[in-house]
Amino acid sequence: MFNSLFLRFQLSQISQNRARLDIIQTKPYYYLSNELNFKKIWGIMKTFSLLLL
């Protein structure tokens, strides 16, 4: 019982690490798809447009 749970935990950790690697490889796409980062980028763009005006 315990062994199977531990194995499952290890597998989930491995898959999480793989997902992290995928995120690092496709960083721009990840940032654009991430809502919080999109809001940050939008805020920066707004301030830049105000400075340009």
PDB file of N, CA, C and O in Angstrom:
ATOM      1  N   MET A   1       0.835  -1.208   0.000  1.00  0.00           N
ATOM      2  CA  MET A   1       0.000   0.000   0.000  1.00  0.00           C
ATOM      3  C   MET A   1       0.870   1.259   0.000  1.00  0.00           C
ATOM      4  O   MET A   1       0.738   2.129  -0.861  1.00  0.00           O
ATOM      5  N   PHE A   2       1.760   1.328   0.988  1.00  0.00           N
ATOM      6  CA  PHE A   2       2.620   2.508   1.105  1.00  0.00           C
ATOM      7  C   PHE A   2       3.537   2.643  -0.107  1.00  0.00           C
ATOM      8  O   PHE A   2       3.744   3.738  -0.631  1.00  0.00           O
ATOM      9  N   ASN A   3       4.083   1.505  -0.539  1.00  0.00           N
ATOM     10  CA  ASN A   3       4.998   1.531  -1.685  1.00  0.00           C
ATOM     11  C   ASN A   3       4.321   2.068  -2.936  1.00  0.00           C
ATOM     12  O   ASN A   3       4.912   2.853  -3.677  1.00  0.00           O
ATOM     13  N   SER A   4       3.088   1.650  -3.173  1.00  0.00           N
ATOM     14  CA  SER A   4       2.383   2.110  -4.374  1.00  0.00           C
ATOM     15  C   SER A   4       2.102   3.608  -4.285  1.00  0.00           C
ATOM     16  O   SER A   4       2.185   4.322  -5.285  1.00  0.00           O
ATOM     17  N   LEU A   5       1.767   4.082  -3.081  1.00  0.00           N
ATOM     18  CA  LEU A   5       1.536   5.518  -2.902  1.00  0.00           C
ATOM     19  C   LEU A   5       2.822   6.299  -3.143  1.00  0.00           C
ATOM     20  O   LEU A   5       2.808   7.352  -3.781  1.00  0.00           O
ATOM     21  N   PHE A   6       3.932   5.778  -2.632  1.00  0.00           N
ATOM     22  CA  PHE A   6       5.216   6.450  -2.805  1.00  0.00           C
ATOM     23  C   PHE A   6       5.607   6.500  -4.279  1.00  0.00           C
ATOM     24  O   PHE A   6       6.078   7.525  -4.773  1.00  0.00           O
ATOM     25  N   LEU A   7       5.404   5.376  -4.978  1.00  0.00           N
ATOM     26  CA  LEU A   7       5.696   5.336  -6.413  1.00  0.00           C
ATOM     27  C   LEU A   7       4.849   6.346  -7.172  1.00  0.00           C
ATOM     28  O   LEU A   7       5.336   7.037  -8.067  1.00  0.00           O
ATOM     29  N   ARG A   8       3.578   6.420  -6.804  1.00  0.00           N
ATOM     30  CA  ARG A   8       2.676   7.365  -7.466  1.00  0.00           C
ATOM     31  C   ARG A   8       3.147   8.801  -7.222  1.00  0.00           C
ATOM     32  O   ARG A   8       3.114   9.636  -8.125  1.00  0.00           O
ATOM     33  N   PHE A   9       3.587   9.077  -5.988  1.00  0.00           N
ATOM     34  CA  PHE A   9       4.096  10.407  -5.654  1.00  0.00           C
ATOM     35  C   PHE A   9       5.329  10.734  -6.491  1.00  0.00           C
ATOM     36  O   PHE A   9       5.451  11.831  -7.037  1.00  0.00           O
ATOM     37  N   GLN A  10       6.247   9.762  -6.586  1.00  0.00           N
ATOM     38  CA  GLN A  10       7.456   9.976  -7.391  1.00  0.00           C
ATOM     39  C   GLN A  10       7.110  10.241  -8.849  1.00  0.00           C
ATOM     40  O   GLN A  10       7.700  11.116  -9.483  1.00  0.00           O
ATOM     41  N   LEU A  11       6.153   9.486  -9.379  1.00  0.00           N
ATOM     42  CA  LEU A  11       5.740   9.678 -10.770  1.00  0.00           C
ATOM     43  C   LEU A  11       5.151  11.066 -10.976  1.00  0.00           C
ATOM     44  O   LEU A  11       5.408  11.711 -11.992  1.00  0.00           O
ATOM     45  N   SER A  12       4.359  11.523 -10.008  1.00  0.00           N
ATOM     46  CA  SER A  12       3.770  12.857 -10.139  1.00  0.00           C
ATOM     47  C   SER A  12       4.858  13.922 -10.089  1.00  0.00           C
ATOM     48  O   SER A  12       4.792  14.913 -10.816  1.00  0.00           O
ATOM     49  N   GLN A  13       5.866  13.720  -9.229  1.00  0.00           N
ATOM     50  CA  GLN A  13       6.983  14.665  -9.162  1.00  0.00           C
ATOM     51  C   GLN A  13       7.721  14.722 -10.495  1.00  0.00           C
ATOM     52  O   GLN A  13       8.065  15.800 -10.979  1.00  0.00           O
ATOM     53  N   ILE A  14       7.961  13.558 -11.080  1.00  0.00           N
ATOM     54  CA  ILE A  14       8.665  13.485 -12.369  1.00  0.00           C
ATOM     55  C   ILE A  14       7.867  14.209 -13.448  1.00  0.00           C
ATOM     56  O   ILE A  14       8.429  14.963 -14.243  1.00  0.00           O
ATOM     57  N   SER A  15       6.557  13.979 -13.474  1.00  0.00           N
ATOM     58  CA  SER A  15       5.734  14.629 -14.498  1.00  0.00           C
ATOM     59  C   SER A  15       5.685  16.138 -14.276  1.00  0.00           C
ATOM     60  O   SER A  15       5.642  16.906 -15.238  1.00  0.00           O
ATOM     61  N   GLN A  16       5.692  16.569 -13.005  1.00  0.00           N
ATOM     62  CA  GLN A  16       5.718  18.007 -12.717  1.00  0.00           C
ATOM     63  C   GLN A  16       7.018  18.628 -13.208  1.00  0.00           C
ATOM     64  O   GLN A  16       7.015  19.705 -13.804  1.00  0.00           O
ATOM     65  N   ASN A  17       8.138  17.937 -12.952  1.00  0.00           N
ATOM     66  CA  ASN A  17       9.431  18.433 -13.417  1.00  0.00           C
ATOM     67  C   ASN A  17       9.464  18.519 -14.935  1.00  0.00           C
ATOM     68  O   ASN A  17      10.015  19.466 -15.495  1.00  0.00           O
ATOM     69  N   ARG A  18       8.875  17.530 -15.601  1.00  0.00           N
ATOM     70  CA  ARG A  18       8.831  17.537 -17.065  1.00  0.00           C
ATOM     71  C   ARG A  18       8.000  18.714 -17.560  1.00  0.00           C
ATOM     72  O   ARG A  18       8.350  19.360 -18.548  1.00  0.00           O
ATOM     73  N   ALA A  19       6.892  18.988 -16.863  1.00  0.00           N
ATOM     74  CA  ALA A  19       6.060  20.130 -17.236  1.00  0.00           C
ATOM     75  C   ALA A  19       6.841  21.421 -17.060  1.00  0.00           C
ATOM     76  O   ALA A  19       6.743  22.325 -17.889  1.00  0.00           O
ATOM     77  N   ARG A  20       7.617  21.515 -15.983  1.00  0.00           N
ATOM     78  CA  ARG A  20       8.437  22.706 -15.754  1.00  0.00           C
ATOM     79  C   ARG A  20       9.442  22.886 -16.875  1.00  0.00           C
ATOM     80  O   ARG A  20       9.655  24.000 -17.353  1.00  0.00           O
ATOM     81  N   LEU A  21      10.068  21.778 -17.299  1.00  0.00           N
ATOM     82  CA  LEU A  21      11.019  21.851 -18.407  1.00  0.00           C
ATOM     83  C   LEU A  21      10.339  22.339 -19.676  1.00  0.00           C
ATOM     84  O   LEU A  21      10.898  23.152 -20.412  1.00  0.00           O
ATOM     85  N   ASP A  22       9.134  21.844 -19.934  1.00  0.00           N
ATOM     86  CA  ASP A  22       8.390  22.292 -21.112  1.00  0.00           C
ATOM     87  C   ASP A  22       8.117  23.782 -21.037  1.00  0.00           C
ATOM     88  O   ASP A  22       8.205  24.489 -22.041  1.00  0.00           O
ATOM     89  N   ILE A  23       7.780  24.265 -19.827  1.00  0.00           N
ATOM     90  CA  ILE A  23       7.503  25.691 -19.645  1.00  0.00           C
ATOM     91  C   ILE A  23       8.765  26.503 -19.933  1.00  0.00           C
ATOM     92  O   ILE A  23       8.703  27.544 -20.587  1.00  0.00           O
ATOM     93  N   ILE A  24       9.914  26.020 -19.438  1.00  0.00           N
ATOM     94  CA  ILE A  24      11.173  26.740 -19.668  1.00  0.00           C
ATOM     95  C   ILE A  24      11.482  26.787 -21.161  1.00  0.00           C
ATOM     96  O   ILE A  24      11.935  27.810 -21.674  1.00  0.00           O
ATOM     97  N   GLN A  25      11.232  25.665 -21.862  1.00  0.00           N
ATOM     98  CA  GLN A  25      11.533  25.605 -23.296  1.00  0.00           C
ATOM     99  C   GLN A  25      10.628  26.531 -24.101  1.00  0.00           C
ATOM    100  O   GLN A  25      11.068  27.133 -25.081  1.00  0.00           O
ATOM    101  N   THR A  26       9.372  26.648 -23.695  1.00  0.00           N
ATOM    102  CA  THR A  26       8.417  27.466 -24.449  1.00  0.00           C
ATOM    103  C   THR A  26       8.015  28.684 -23.620  1.00  0.00           C
ATOM    104  O   THR A  26       6.831  28.979 -23.453  1.00  0.00           O
ATOM    105  N   LYS A  27       9.039  29.392 -23.101  1.00  0.00           N
ATOM    106  CA  LYS A  27       8.788  30.481 -22.160  1.00  0.00           C
ATOM    107  C   LYS A  27       7.873  31.574 -22.701  1.00  0.00           C
ATOM    108  O   LYS A  27       6.910  31.923 -22.019  1.00  0.00           O
ATOM    109  N   PRO A  28       8.114  32.135 -23.885  1.00  0.00           N
ATOM    110  CA  PRO A  28       7.251  33.239 -24.348  1.00  0.00           C
ATOM    111  C   PRO A  28       5.791  32.842 -24.436  1.00  0.00           C
ATOM    112  O   PRO A  28       4.910  33.601 -24.032  1.00  0.00           O
ATOM    113  N   TYR A  29       5.531  31.649 -24.964  1.00  0.00           N
ATOM    114  CA  TYR A  29       4.152  31.186 -25.099  1.00  0.00           C
ATOM    115  C   TYR A  29       3.517  31.028 -23.727  1.00  0.00           C
ATOM    116  O   TYR A  29       2.349  31.364 -23.533  1.00  0.00           O
ATOM    117  N   TYR A  30       4.295  30.512 -22.770  1.00  0.00           N
ATOM    118  CA  TYR A  30       3.781  30.319 -21.413  1.00  0.00           C
ATOM    119  C   TYR A  30       3.423  31.661 -20.800  1.00  0.00           C
ATOM    120  O   TYR A  30       2.365  31.807 -20.187  1.00  0.00           O
ATOM    121  N   TYR A  31       4.306  32.647 -20.964  1.00  0.00           N
ATOM    122  CA  TYR A  31       4.038  33.958 -20.378  1.00  0.00           C
ATOM    123  C   TYR A  31       2.811  34.595 -21.002  1.00  0.00           C
ATOM    124  O   TYR A  31       2.004  35.213 -20.307  1.00  0.00           O
ATOM    125  N   LEU A  32       2.666  34.448 -22.310  1.00  0.00           N
ATOM    126  CA  LEU A  32       1.513  35.041 -22.979  1.00  0.00           C
ATOM    127  C   LEU A  32       0.219  34.368 -22.561  1.00  0.00           C
ATOM    128  O   LEU A  32      -0.816  35.025 -22.452  1.00  0.00           O
ATOM    129  N   SER A  33       0.269  33.049 -22.324  1.00  0.00           N
ATOM    130  CA  SER A  33      -0.949  32.332 -21.952  1.00  0.00           C
ATOM    131  C   SER A  33      -1.278  32.506 -20.479  1.00  0.00           C
ATOM    132  O   SER A  33      -2.424  32.308 -20.077  1.00  0.00           O
ATOM    133  N   ASN A  34      -0.293  32.872 -19.667  1.00  0.00           N
ATOM    134  CA  ASN A  34      -0.530  33.037 -18.237  1.00  0.00           C
ATOM    135  C   ASN A  34      -1.236  34.362 -17.988  1.00  0.00           C
ATOM    136  O   ASN A  34      -0.743  35.417 -18.388  1.00  0.00           O
ATOM    137  N   GLU A  35      -2.389  34.309 -17.328  1.00  0.00           N
ATOM    138  CA  GLU A  35      -3.244  35.486 -17.194  1.00  0.00           C
ATOM    139  C   GLU A  35      -2.588  36.583 -16.362  1.00  0.00           C
ATOM    140  O   GLU A  35      -2.659  37.759 -16.718  1.00  0.00           O
ATOM    141  N   LEU A  36      -1.951  36.205 -15.257  1.00  0.00           N
ATOM    142  CA  LEU A  36      -1.321  37.204 -14.394  1.00  0.00           C
ATOM    143  C   LEU A  36      -0.215  37.938 -15.137  1.00  0.00           C
ATOM    144  O   LEU A  36      -0.109  39.162 -15.058  1.00  0.00           O
ATOM    145  N   ASN A  37       0.612  37.178 -15.862  1.00  0.00           N
ATOM    146  CA  ASN A  37       1.679  37.806 -16.626  1.00  0.00           C
ATOM    147  C   ASN A  37       1.113  38.652 -17.755  1.00  0.00           C
ATOM    148  O   ASN A  37       1.688  39.685 -18.099  1.00  0.00           O
ATOM    149  N   PHE A  38      -0.007  38.231 -18.336  1.00  0.00           N
ATOM    150  CA  PHE A  38      -0.652  39.038 -19.368  1.00  0.00           C
ATOM    151  C   PHE A  38      -1.085  40.380 -18.794  1.00  0.00           C
ATOM    152  O   PHE A  38      -0.918  41.421 -19.430  1.00  0.00           O
ATOM    153  N   LYS A  39      -1.647  40.350 -17.576  1.00  0.00           N
ATOM    154  CA  LYS A  39      -2.066  41.592 -16.929  1.00  0.00           C
ATOM    155  C   LYS A  39      -0.861  42.484 -16.650  1.00  0.00           C
ATOM    156  O   LYS A  39      -0.931  43.701 -16.823  1.00  0.00           O
ATOM    157  N   LYS A  40       0.254  41.871 -16.216  1.00  0.00           N
ATOM    158  CA  LYS A  40       1.482  42.636 -15.978  1.00  0.00           C
ATOM    159  C   LYS A  40       1.945  43.300 -17.265  1.00  0.00           C
ATOM    160  O   LYS A  40       2.244  44.494 -17.285  1.00  0.00           O
ATOM    161  N   ILE A  41       2.003  42.512 -18.347  1.00  0.00           N
ATOM    162  CA  ILE A  41       2.445  43.040 -19.645  1.00  0.00           C
ATOM    163  C   ILE A  41       1.512  44.152 -20.100  1.00  0.00           C
ATOM    164  O   ILE A  41       1.964  45.171 -20.621  1.00  0.00           O
ATOM    165  N   TRP A  42       0.192  43.955 -19.903  1.00  0.00           N
ATOM    166  CA  TRP A  42      -0.797  44.955 -20.286  1.00  0.00           C
ATOM    167  C   TRP A  42      -0.572  46.247 -19.511  1.00  0.00           C
ATOM    168  O   TRP A  42      -0.643  47.337 -20.078  1.00  0.00           O
ATOM    169  N   GLY A  43      -0.300  46.122 -18.211  1.00  0.00           N
ATOM    170  CA  GLY A  43      -0.031  47.295 -17.384  1.00  0.00           C
ATOM    171  C   GLY A  43       1.210  48.039 -17.858  1.00  0.00           C
ATOM    172  O   GLY A  43       1.216  49.269 -17.922  1.00  0.00           O
ATOM    173  N   ILE A  44       2.256  47.299 -18.187  1.00  0.00           N
ATOM    174  CA  ILE A  44       3.491  47.912 -18.688  1.00  0.00           C
ATOM    175  C   ILE A  44       3.224  48.624 -20.006  1.00  0.00           C
ATOM    176  O   ILE A  44       3.702  49.738 -20.221  1.00  0.00           O
ATOM    177  N   MET A  45       2.454  47.979 -20.895  1.00  0.00           N
ATOM    178  CA  MET A  45       2.124  48.595 -22.181  1.00  0.00           C
ATOM    179  C   MET A  45       1.325  49.875 -21.980  1.00  0.00           C
ATOM    180  O   MET A  45       1.558  50.866 -22.673  1.00  0.00           O
ATOM    181  N   LYS A  46       0.381  49.863 -21.035  1.00  0.00           N
ATOM    182  CA  LYS A  46      -0.412  51.060 -20.745  1.00  0.00           C
ATOM    183  C   LYS A  46       0.476  52.202 -20.283  1.00  0.00           C
ATOM    184  O   LYS A  46       0.340  53.329 -20.760  1.00  0.00           O
ATOM    185  N   THR A  47       1.394  51.916 -19.348  1.00  0.00           N
ATOM    186  CA  THR A  47       2.265  52.974 -18.837  1.00  0.00           C
ATOM    187  C   THR A  47       3.159  53.506 -19.947  1.00  0.00           C
ATOM    188  O   THR A  47       3.400  54.712 -20.013  1.00  0.00           O
ATOM    189  N   PHE A  48       3.655  52.637 -20.817  1.00  0.00           N
ATOM    190  CA  PHE A  48       4.486  53.082 -21.929  1.00  0.00           C
ATOM    191  C   PHE A  48       3.703  53.975 -22.885  1.00  0.00           C
ATOM    192  O   PHE A  48       4.216  54.986 -23.367  1.00  0.00           O
ATOM    193  N   SER A  49       2.452  53.593 -23.156  1.00  0.00           N
ATOM    194  CA  SER A  49       1.638  54.408 -24.066  1.00  0.00           C
ATOM    195  C   SER A  49       1.352  55.771 -23.446  1.00  0.00           C
ATOM    196  O   SER A  49       1.309  56.778 -24.154  1.00  0.00           O
ATOM    197  N   LEU A  50       1.155  55.810 -22.126  1.00  0.00           N
ATOM    198  CA  LEU A  50       0.943  57.094 -21.447  1.00  0.00           C
ATOM    199  C   LEU A  50       2.201  57.951 -21.516  1.00  0.00           C
ATOM    200  O   LEU A  50       2.117  59.164 -21.711  1.00  0.00           O
ATOM    201  N   LEU A  51       3.365  57.329 -21.358  1.00  0.00           N
ATOM    202  CA  LEU A  51       4.620  58.068 -21.444  1.00  0.00           C
ATOM    203  C   LEU A  51       4.841  58.602 -22.856  1.00  0.00           C
ATOM    204  O   LEU A  51       5.345  59.712 -23.030  1.00  0.00           O
ATOM    205  N   LEU A  52       4.466  57.815 -23.863  1.00  0.00           N
ATOM    206  CA  LEU A  52       4.636  58.242 -25.249  1.00  0.00           C
ATOM    207  C   LEU A  52       3.699  59.401 -25.585  1.00  0.00           C
ATOM    208  O   LEU A  52       4.063  60.292 -26.352  1.00  0.00           O
ATOM    209  N   LEU A  53       2.488  59.389 -25.010  1.00  0.00           N
ATOM    210  CA  LEU A  53       1.547  60.481 -25.250  1.00  0.00           C
ATOM    211  C   LEU A  53       2.026  61.718 -24.492  1.00  0.00           C
ATOM    212  O   LEU A  53       1.382  62.766 -24.550  1.00  0.00           O
TER     213      LEU A  53
END
